[in-house]
Amino acid sequence: MKTVIVIPAYNEEKNIRSLIVSCQLMGYNDIIVVDDGSDDSTAETAKTAGAVILSHVINRGVGAATQTGLEAARRMGAEIAVTIDADGQHQAKDIKIITDALIASKNDIVIGSRFLTVENSIPRVRKIFNSAANVITFFLAGVYLTDTQSGFKAFSKRALELIQITANGYEFSSEIIREAKYFRLRIAEVPVSVIYTPYSLSKGQNLATGITTIFKLIIRTFMR
């Protein structure tokens, strides 16, 4: 099945090449990097590594970058699309785990959960914000999952055709779950490994963005 890897990226020149090469070594050659208005050499580095580059003129946010990538994957004829974070916290070897779960159980979305294995060492602040987001997502979508904010996901062709992301920020992850519920898509989780380094911890959600994400999710819950 044609699998397209989608990597939303903002100022990731330090890590993007190694991630692309890791995906290629696992046999994935259809790779899209969405350069979300970076002011470094993310796009050039990704292009020389062999990825297809889509660029936003300005930094719109990870939700907007993910939507751009998923739409491009659909147009490329993807039967499966996998989103993976650009900061190196996810491992390319785990792509097969989530795609196998998508195919074997005929799911439409499979989320790589950081919280289904005790081997992952996750910072306490990340655990707190994720737990809060899980609860709010439950009220938003009626689905309880262990890692609603994971950026590591696999989508079926049907999911690619139906889901539309309108949130530009990190709350897009919960929006995907709400969309899946609305369209009665099958959604599941599988355990994946995660590696936190000082670099990856400097990216993604921090205290400020975590609070903002939770606030936006609460607003969306009341606006259903």
C-alpha positions in Angstrom: 0.0 0.0 0.0 1.3 3.4 -0.9 2.4 5.1 2.3 3.2 8.8 2.4 5.1 10.3 5.4 4.1 13.8 6.3 6.5 15.9 8.5 5.3 19.3 9.6 8.5 21.3 10.3 9.3 24.8 11.7 13.0 25.7 12.0 14.1 22.1 12.1 17.4 22.3 10.1 19.3 20.5 12.8 17.2 17.4 12.8 15.2 17.1 9.6 17.8 15.3 7.5 18.4 12.5 10.0 14.6 12.0 10.3 14.2 11.8 6.5 17.1 9.4 6.2 15.7 7.2 9.0 12.4 7.0 7.1 14.1 6.1 3.9 16.1 3.4 5.6 12.8 1.9 6.7 11.7 1.8 3.1 9.6 4.9 3.0 10.5 7.1 0.0 7.3 9.2 -0.4 8.1 11.9 2.2 6.5 15.3 2.4 8.1 18.0 4.5 5.8 21.0 5.1 8.1 23.9 5.9 5.9 26.1 8.1 7.5 29.5 7.4 10.9 28.6 8.8 13.6 31.2 8.8 16.4 28.7 8.7 17.5 26.2 6.0 14.8 23.5 6.9 13.4 23.5 3.3 16.8 23.3 1.6 18.1 20.6 3.9 14.9 18.5 3.5 15.0 18.9 -0.3 18.6 17.7 -0.5 17.7 14.7 1.6 15.1 13.7 -0.9 11.8 14.9 0.5 9.0 16.8 -1.4 8.9 20.3 0.0 5.7 22.3 0.6 6.3 25.8 2.1 4.1 28.2 3.9 5.1 31.8 3.4 4.5 32.6 7.1 4.4 30.4 10.2 0.8 29.3 10.4 1.1 26.6 13.1 1.4 22.8 13.3 -2.3 22.2 12.6 -2.2 24.2 9.4 1.1 22.5 8.3 -0.4 19.0 9.0 -3.5 19.8 7.0 -1.3 21.0 4.1 0.7 17.8 4.3 -2.3 15.4 4.5 -4.0 17.1 1.6 -0.9 16.7 -0.5 -0.6 13.1 0.5 -4.2 12.5 -0.7 -3.4 14.2 -4.0 -0.4 11.9 -4.3 -2.7 8.9 -4.1 -1.7 7.8 -0.6 -3.5 4.8 0.7 -1.9 5.5 4.1 -0.5 8.8 5.4 1.6 8.9 8.5 2.4 12.2 10.4 5.5 12.3 12.5 7.1 15.1 14.5 10.2 16.7 13.1 12.0 17.1 16.4 13.3 13.6 16.7 11.2 12.4 19.6 9.6 9.6 17.4 11.4 6.8 15.8 11.0 5.8 12.1 11.0 2.1 13.1 7.7 2.6 14.8 6.0 3.7 11.6 5.4 0.0 10.8 3.7 -0.5 14.1 1.0 2.0 13.5 0.6 1.2 9.8 0.2 -2.5 10.6 -2.4 -1.7 13.2 -4.2 0.4 10.6 -4.3 -2.4 8.1 -4.8 -5.4 10.3 -7.8 -4.1 12.2 -9.2 -2.0 9.4 -8.9 1.2 11.4 -9.1 4.6 9.9 -6.8 6.4 12.3 -4.1 4.9 14.6 -2.4 7.0 17.2 1.0 6.2 18.4 0.6 6.6 22.2 3.5 7.5 24.4 1.5 6.4 27.5 0.9 2.8 26.7 4.3 1.7 27.6 6.1 2.2 31.0 9.5 2.3 29.2 9.0 5.9 28.1 10.3 8.6 30.4 7.9 11.5 29.9 8.4 14.8 31.7 5.8 15.5 34.4 4.5 18.7 32.8 3.8 16.9 29.5 1.9 14.2 31.4 -0.2 16.9 33.2 -1.1 18.8 30.0 -1.8 15.6 28.1 -4.1 14.3 30.8 -6.0 17.6 30.8 -6.3 17.5 27.0 -7.5 13.9 27.1 -10.4 14.8 29.4 -11.4 17.9 27.4 -11.2 15.8 24.2 -13.5 13.3 25.8 -16.1 16.1 26.3 -15.4 17.4 22.9 -15.6 14.2 20.9 -17.0 11.5 23.3 -13.9 9.4 22.9 -11.3 8.8 25.6 -7.7 8.0 24.5 -4.4 7.9 26.4 -2.5 10.3 24.1 -4.8 12.7 22.3 -2.0 15.1 21.6 0.4 12.7 19.9 1.7 14.0 16.5 2.5 10.4 15.4 -0.6 9.1 13.6 -1.5 6.9 10.6 -4.6 7.7 8.4 -6.5 5.5 6.0 -7.5 6.7 2.6 -11.0 7.2 3.8 -9.8 9.3 6.7 -7.8 11.5 4.3 -10.8 12.1 2.2 -13.1 13.1 5.1 -11.1 14.9 7.8 -10.5 18.6 7.4 -8.3 20.4 10.0 -9.4 24.0 10.7 -7.3 24.6 13.9 -3.9 26.1 13.2 -2.4 25.3 16.6 -1.8 22.2 18.7 -5.5 21.8 19.4 -5.7 20.3 15.9 -5.0 16.9 17.4 -8.3 16.9 19.4 -10.0 18.3 16.3 -9.0 15.2 14.4 -10.5 13.0 17.0 -13.7 15.0 16.9 -13.8 14.7 13.1 -13.2 10.9 13.4 -16.2 10.6 15.8 -18.4 12.7 13.5 -17.7 10.6 10.4 -17.8 7.4 12.4 -14.2 6.5 11.6 -12.5 3.7 13.5 -9.8 5.0 15.8 -7.2 3.1 17.9 -4.0 3.5 19.8 -0.8 1.5 19.8 2.3 1.9 22.1 5.3 3.7 20.6 8.6 4.7 22.0 9.5 8.4 22.6 12.9 10.0 23.1 13.0 13.3 24.9 16.2 15.3 24.5 16.9 18.9 25.5 16.4 19.8 21.9 13.0 18.0 21.5 11.9 19.5 24.9 12.6 22.9 23.6 10.2 22.3 20.7 6.5 21.5 20.8 4.3 22.4 23.7 5.8 24.2 26.7 4.0 25.7 29.7 2.6 28.7 27.7 1.5 26.7 24.6 0.1 23.9 26.8 -2.2 26.4 28.7 -3.2 28.0 25.4 -4.0 24.6 23.8 -6.2 23.6 26.8 -8.0 27.0 26.7 -8.7 26.7 23.0 -10.0 23.1 23.6 -12.3 24.4 26.3 -13.7 27.1 23.9 -14.2 24.5 21.2 -16.0 22.3 23.6 -18.6 25.0 24.4 -18.8 25.9 20.7 -19.8 22.4 19.6 
